[in-house]
Structure formats: C-alpha cells, structure tokens
Amino acid sequence: MTVPADELSAGFISFLANNDISVDEYSVKLPRYLRKRKHVDDAELEQDLGTKVERVPWLGDFIRIDSSVKVVHSTAYKNGAVIGMDAGSGIAARALQVGPDDHVLDLCCAPGGKLLYFADIMGSSGRGTLTGVDISNERALVAKNLLRKNFNRFRLFVSDGTTFNVPAPTRPLWILRKDPQMSDVLYDRVLVDAECTHDGSISHLTTSHGKASILENGFNLLRSGGILVYSTCSFAYAQNEGIIIKFLQSHQNAQLQRLPFCHELPLASLARPPPGITDCSNIDLSACIRVSPLHSQCGGIPSISENDSERSHHGIRVPSWLRRFQPIWKACVFAYPIGSTRKFPGTRSDLFSSSFPPPSPVIHSTRRRSASLISDSVTPSTKMEAFDNATLENQLTEQGSRIRALKAQGISKTDLQPELDKLKKLKDEKAHREAAKASLTSGSSKEGSNSEECPKTVSASVTNGPKLFDRAALESILFRRFFYSPSFAIYGGVAGLFDYGPPGTALMNNFLQLWRQHFVLEEDMLEIECTNLTPHDVLKTSGHVDRFADYMVTDSVTGDIQRADHVVKNALKERLEHDDQLKTNGPADKKAAKVKKPVEPLTGDVRRQYEVILEQLDNYDGDGLHKLIQEHNIISREGNTYTQPRLFNLMFETDIGPTGQFKGYLRPETAQGHFLNFKRLLEHNNDRMPFASASIGKSFRNEISPRQGLLRVREFTMAEIEHYVDPQNKKHRRFNEVREVVMTFYSAGDQMVAAGAKSMTIGEAVDKGIVNNETLGYFIARIHLFLLRIGIDPLRLRFRQHMKNEMAHYACDCWDAEIKCSYGWIECVGCADRSAHDLTAHSRKTGEKLVVRQQVDEPVICTRLALEVDKKKFGLTYRKNAKAVEGYLNSLKLDECDWNEDELKHLKAKMDANGGKATITGTDGSQYVLTHDVITIGEKIEKRFIREYIPNVIEPSFGIGRIIYCLIEHSWWTRKDDENRNVLSFKPAMAPTKALIVPLSNQDLFEPYIKKIAYGLRKAGVASRIDDSSSAIGRRYARNDELGTLFAVTVDFQTVKDQTVTLRARDSTKQIRESIPTVVGIIRDLVTEQTTWEEVRSKFPEFTQQEM
C-alpha cells in the first residue's frame, strides 16, 4: 500500500530514521505461514487448501500461502499434518539448534508453537525435555493443550520469566559422566523470545529493562557450553542492540555466535549500536541479524486491531493504519566458552533431584508453589540461628518424658526403639546447631562448618518446620516413583482425584492390614461392607442433606470460588509470616498472595488477635467469617473483594434408576450403612452389648477447592468404627490397659484462650472431665497407639477437641487426631460420641425400632405420659380421613412404645384450654378436631422386666489418604554424604516392599540364586522384588531407598562360590554376609518385628569389603 506521508508526524518519522526502519515495513501484505509436521505432498496439500503452496527456501519445513485461506477447515490441519507458525518464530526456533536429548527452556513460551517445533525434533525416542514459562495463565493453557496431544516430556509454569528459577530435570548418571559439561540442574538450550514491545506503542520502549532481566535470568539457567537465543519482534535499537551490548559488557564468559544458516536468510539492515552508546568497539554486532516483513515476508501478530482509535505516545502521533502490523525480529546467540563452570543461583542441588516425571502435562503456578519451588537464599547456618532453640529444648524434654512413660508401661524394646531413635536425632540436631553457631562466631566459613559438623542425616521428620521443609523435592519423589499421581493426567486431570501407583497401593494395603489387626481383630469387631450409593431419604434423615456443607466465597471479579475459612486462614497466616520477616530483617516474599499486609511490624495485640482467630476459626459460621473478611480487609490474590459466604453442600447427587425420579448421593461417610444394619449386627452378636462394627470403603465429598495433594480430595478411602454402648454406662472394661498412655491434648477451653496443647495421660484427661467418658478415652488412646505403631512422629501428633459451633450436627463430644506436616496441623482421625442421634432419627423416620432390649434382675416401675385412642369412636369420627389423623398422632411418638412427652404436654394443654378440643393438621394438610372422647392423655404406671434403650455410638473415623501423606513426610530424610539420596524410613510393617534382590550384574550364572532367594521370601510371606537393571548397584540401592524398601540382598560372585549373600539395611546402609537360608530367616524375623537390626548386627559380623 502507499504510505500517506502527510499522516506521519515529525516525531514518528524521526523514530523510524533513528532505528533504520522503513515505513513500508508496516504496510507490506504478509502471507500466511504453515509448518509441515508430517510428510504431505505439495500437490495434495494445494488441493486440500484450495490455494497455491510455496516452500520457504530458508526454512525447510515451512510453506506460505495466501493470507485469506481458512486453514482450520482443511484435512491437513485437522490431522496435525500442518500447523500455523510464523516464519519469524521459525527462525528463532531453528537458531536454538535443539537436539533430541537437550533440556530446553523457553522463558516466554505461549502460545506454544516453538515448543511444539522442539518437541517434533526430539520425538518419542529422545531423552530431551521441554520447560515452558509464561506470565499469562490463559496463554499457557493454550500451550498446554497444544503440547499434551503430541508430547509427554514437558512441563509448563505460570511465572515471571525474570525470576523463574526451577532447575532442569535430572539427567541419568551415565550421561553426566560421559560429558562433564552436562549439568543436572541447568539447561542445554534457553530461548528468550521476549514479549513484544511493538513499535506501534512507542511508550513501551521504556520497558526494555524487563527484557534485560529475562535475558539475565535465562543466562543464569544455561549450562556451560549451552546456547541461548535472544529475539524480539521490534527493530528498536533500545530493545535489541542496547540490551545485547550492556549484557556482554557485564558477562565476560558469554560470547556472540554467528548463526550457521545466516547466509540463507533474507536479511534487512545491519545491526549497529544504539544512538548514544559508543563504548562497544570490542563487541562484533555482525553476529546479530535482522529479518523483516519487507525483505522476507515473514511477520508477527497484529498488535492493535484495525478499528482502534489513534493514540499519542511521547508526543509522537501514530496513525491507526500504521499499527496494523508489527516488524518481526532479530536474534543473537550466546554460548559459554568450553570449560567455564556455573552454579545454579540460589538453589541447592538437591532441591529438584528427581528425574523428569512423564507423562503428566500439568501447568504449575509459582503463585501457589513459590514456597516450595523457589528456594530461599538464607544459608543453613542462618536458618539454625533463626530457629527457636527453646522449641528444640521443649521437644527434647517431652521426648524424654514420653520414653520414661513408655518404659513404665513395660513396652517392649522393639516398640521403644523408634522413640529412642527420635531422641537421638533431637540430641544430634542440638549438637549440630551448637557446633554451627560456634563455627560462625570463630570466623569459620559457612561451607566448612556445614560439611564438617553436619549430623549423619538431615531429618525432615523432627527438626524441619514448614518453612524449612522441601515439599517440592518430596512431591517429586512421590510422583517419580509413582506413589500416586493425578487421575486422568493425559486429559489434563481433575482436581481432587488421584490414582495410587504400585508403591502407594502397597503402602495403603499395609496400612489397612495393620488397622484390621489393631482394631478389628483386637477388639473383636464385626466388619461389614456397604454400598457407595445412598438414597436421598437416608441422608435427609441423618441430617447430611441439610447440614453437610461448607461456607464458600466468590471473587467478585474473576468468579474464583474458595472455602471461606481457608481464605481467612491463608490471609492471616501470610500476614504473620510477613511480620516475622520484618522483625528478623528477612526478605519479604514477593510471590505471596495479594492480601493487605502491614507495612510496619504488627503490634503484640494484633498478633495475639490473629493467633486467637486462627485457633478458633472452625468455630465461625457464615456471618462470622464474613465479618472477619470485612474487618481485616481480606481480598483475593488478584486484589478483589469477596462475596458474602454461602453454604455449599458437599455431597455428589445422582439419579438411581432410569426414571430420574429416585434421587440419591454418593455416600459422604460409611457410617450410615452401620446404623441401618444395626438390628442385624446386634442379632449377629447374640444381642450382647457393648459391641462394635467396622468398615473400610470409599467416601465422596465435592470439595469446593481441593488442593494440598492427598489432604483434600473428592474421593477417598475411609476406615470407620461404630462402637455401640449403653448411654447409662460408658465405662470400658479395658480402659486400665491404656490409662497411663501419655498424649497431647488441646481442649476446647484451651483453644478459646489460645493456651496451647498440654501433655497428660488419658487417665488424667478422663478423670478431669476433659474427655467425656472412658469409652471415648479408650478409643482415643488406641488411635494414638496405632498412629505411633505405623510410624507417625509423636512430637507432631495431638488430639484437639471440637469447639461448640464446630461440632458435627450429630456429635455431643468429638476429638480429632491432628498430625503436623508441612501444611500445618491436619485433621486425620475423628473420634466422636455421636450419642443416639442416628439410630433415633432412623427409628422415627421408618418406624423400625433400632433398640437394645435388656432383661433386668428387678422389675422397673416407671411413670410416663401416654396417649390412648378409643379405636371405635376414632373410626366413626374420622372415617375415610382416619389415616391422615393417625399419621399426625404417630408423629408424636419417639418410637413404637414411647411418646414424646413434651409434644403430649403441649397437646393436652391446648385441649384443656379449649374445652377438650384441639385443631390439628393431618398428614394430608387438612384441618381436623381432636376431642377428649376420642383420645385421652394421662400418666401411665408400668412395671417393666425388659429395659429398652437406643445405644449411644462412639465413632473413630480414619481419613487414610491424609494419614499416609503425613506418614510419608515424617519418614523422609536425606543422607549427609549426598543430599540427592533420599530415604523413606517406613516401619517394617508399613514398607511397600520389604526386600530387594540385587544381582551384582546381569549375568546368567546369578539366575539360580536369585530364584532361590525369591522363592524363600515368598514362602515366608515377605514382599520382595528383583532389580536386575544395568544401573550401578549403588544407584539401585538409592532408587529403592526412595521407595522405602527395608533390606537389599545382593548376589555377587562370592555367592557362586560359597552360597552366601550380603544383607543391607536401608537406614544405616550396614551389611552382613550369611548363607541364603539364614538371610531369608533374618528378613522374615525383621519384617515381623520379632527382632531388630541392632540385634542382628550383634550376632553377625559386619561385612565391609564390598564397594558401596
């Protein structure tokens, strides 16, 4: 098109001249570019597209067609044979020179065309991975949808490219050894195709520091010998040469590199220094290239729509027609010189030690993961100084008291050993901190003090609080080793749904087996299994339809929905953490949520107010939560206000049958199946009381905002017990067996004043009335012992009493076993006294008497109010309406035998006041008159030889997924000699695999011995697996340490000579060597906890000759 010169201001013409830009760059008509992903004949493609196809000579797999063609309707586009991609982007992607085994990082990746280009190069056989970063969640989702259909070794992050610092996926060890330049945390290729600051918006030129920051960050993430490409879609020198020159002047270990295919490109004007920069004579800018629409007919995306009105920037008038197109880009390439070394900035090498976790293409938002993805810059020694040493002293004191109490109970050495180990870890940690502090004060280097004074292990179980706990590293292990993963991952996943892999399933099964032994068998319980589907009437009667709900709030702008109590909790916690940082002169968390934070440190009164609110948060209703949000000015992460909290029922509704008229729900708990089968259970137990039923099964809750992995999900496994007890006698015959068990209690009274938890025996708690009765106390103690048995850290276990407003609608007293993990205190087991709520409600609704009949030694004389009906007069008076009136009278009954005396008193008073008459509403909605000659209400004296009562129910309810996650956190630690070597120290009964059979090499002569060991372990009932891969034996040990495997049996050449094998313990890595039958017997005794590893080592000499 012809440029109307009179529309251009002098200022804009000057801008074009200063940057060597022809005005025709903006007006040239551009073709549409496509990239061929599959082999398609040009003639077939022309027929499919209905237009002439022209190959791009300088981009081999690119073609160009007329811009008016609708490509999306073509067969080639629908089957993925071609994809739209601008030639300018193609040059940037080609310039990166990606290979099939490269780790590639794109810091401005959306909408994903370049990532797909790299994916096609890597293919399914390569070892390379893609990491994409984009600041826009919507654009990143487009990239995700594009990639997940074509490639599975990628991950996407919604983050700022200037601060992103997630390391590259870990490489196999043999690759690192083969090429010393390879890195296990840095990237081989980095693309900084910076966000467009198009020349149609000249005011944006002042934002060039953003591109410089992204370039700087990308360079920090690049390994030695790697390649970085910097490209833009602007010809402004300030956006390009100016940034390049400043960068090279400050980075002597970077060098420009000429593109190997530079001679093929249709270049525009040569690169030159921006006006005003003269000190760059040592920088050869000829390696930078400029490719423009005018010379190559490759173009970018229209920056402003054609109907936008004209704008003025810095006094330069830009005509609207000039803003239709933007000039394309230029690129320069950097490479580290061979031999230079790099350290990953601000991140420990163990932070992301996992292999790349295929095949889950999930977008990770650093807004939500910043605490775990981005490591802090505080040195280990500084963390130790900042840690509250008084807390450690208290832990030591409590652990010592706990061990003394356990010894007084006569606990076995085997059961006591874990407590002794925890005490030793605490003492080691104390010594470590004191040594580190002494090293600092004496002027020792941080590195030296850490390397020489560290204890054997860095325990995540005892000393690490939420701020120090590296949750990202643990989650990487769990996903990589397939303990669990998001369900339907290849379709993008569904929040709150997870699949358990082989080790996770084994861990779950071991938990359930122990649970059955500890509760069902020990207490002689009746185990049942009931359906997942529950009719509407059942849950209406139980109260779940009306009351099983949480309060939720909605972001007034974005519509994002969250639980109201979580909004308050997260906001106040962040303010307290921010205040801690201010008071310790620590750096503020720049990625924290956008809540109103205090600029100055909080006063003591405000801190105390926040702490009390957090302690009592479960006690607030909807109005109370709304008042908190308003008073404390809590806003969303986007800076928007929240709506009034409203109730949301958490049950999944469904139709039962094809008519759609029989409504039901997926059960929110397993308990209702117990109650509805009470009569049959009582009969099965020969009408003896008390007794208990138990069940294990799935429950479903439609969580408002599921998050935190296994802690808040929509489908989960529960294990529930319903213990039926006489309401007049809640003593327990075995209570004295647990009376001296020491536990940590956080009562409702202590919560009201935020007094903190207190340790005492369960006997003391019951005697003081803190726990309501012996039966409830007995089960609380049994829950405590069970959690210790599976491996929960007792220092991070407490029992918290529900406050009045928090209490479930059916409970009269309730305690939660809460376990501390990196997410805070998590409710994992509930133990409630449900009184007779459920059995009473179902009896009233159905007319079925769910009662216990107990013969008494002496007859009981009782006086009660009763209603009698003259049946003859009743029938003559109401005739065809008799059923409606009878329905009203039945509603006054508690059950078949007993009347609701309060209702009878009210009816009697009404009739007495109206001359023996009362108007009532029948079940058909009509009005009827009751008279004294038809019904009589009066006292009745009875002599009863049978006592009838509805039993009360004590209900322990276990959320198994939550317990398992907390157990994994408590069991995880890393070895001192290599922080990349992770260990999951599960107890023998819980470990998914008990023994690993490891041949020294994959040779046939070892096969008979492997089979003999495997057969012996199977016969002994020991879960084992064989690892005969080609990996080094140390790497195989490490791999199975991450799986929590207890022992490793190694078959080597000495085995062939004398039939002996080595037995390695997971935690200590110590070994013994004995004959195959002896080793199998030792493993059997260790797994069944008939002996300990310390006892084994005392009997057999340590084997030290084998290289570890």
URTA-V351801 format. One record per helix or strand. SS is the DSSP state (hx for helix, st for strand). FROM is the first residue (numbers start at 0). LEN is the number of residues. If there is no record, write none. Layout:
SS	FROM	LEN
SS	FROM	LEN
This chain:
hx	4	3
hx	9	9
hx	22	4
st	31	5
hx	41	8
st	53	2
st	61	4
hx	70	3
hx	74	4
st	81	3
hx	86	9
st	102	4
hx	112	10
st	128	6
hx	136	12
st	153	5
st	169	1
hx	172	6
st	186	7
hx	201	19
st	221	10
hx	236	3
hx	240	10
st	253	4
hx	261	3
hx	284	3
st	288	3
hx	292	4
st	310	3
st	315	3
hx	319	4
st	328	8
st	354	1
st	362	3
hx	365	8
hx	379	7
hx	388	20
hx	412	29
hx	445	8
st	456	3
hx	470	10
st	483	3
hx	488	3
st	497	3
hx	501	20
st	525	2
st	532	3
hx	535	7
hx	543	4
st	548	7
st	560	3
hx	563	20
hx	603	12
hx	616	3
hx	621	10
st	641	1
st	645	4
st	651	4
st	662	4
hx	670	6
hx	677	7
st	690	10
hx	708	3
st	714	11
hx	734	4
st	741	5
hx	747	5
st	757	4
hx	761	6
hx	773	17
hx	793	3
st	796	5
hx	803	3
st	812	9
st	823	12
hx	836	10
st	851	18
hx	870	20
st	892	1
st	898	1
hx	900	13
st	916	5
st	926	5
st	934	15
st	951	8
hx	959	12
st	971	4
st	981	3
st	994	5
hx	1003	16
st	1023	3
hx	1032	10
st	1046	5
hx	1052	6
st	1059	6
st	1070	5
hx	1075	12
hx	1092	7
st	1101	1
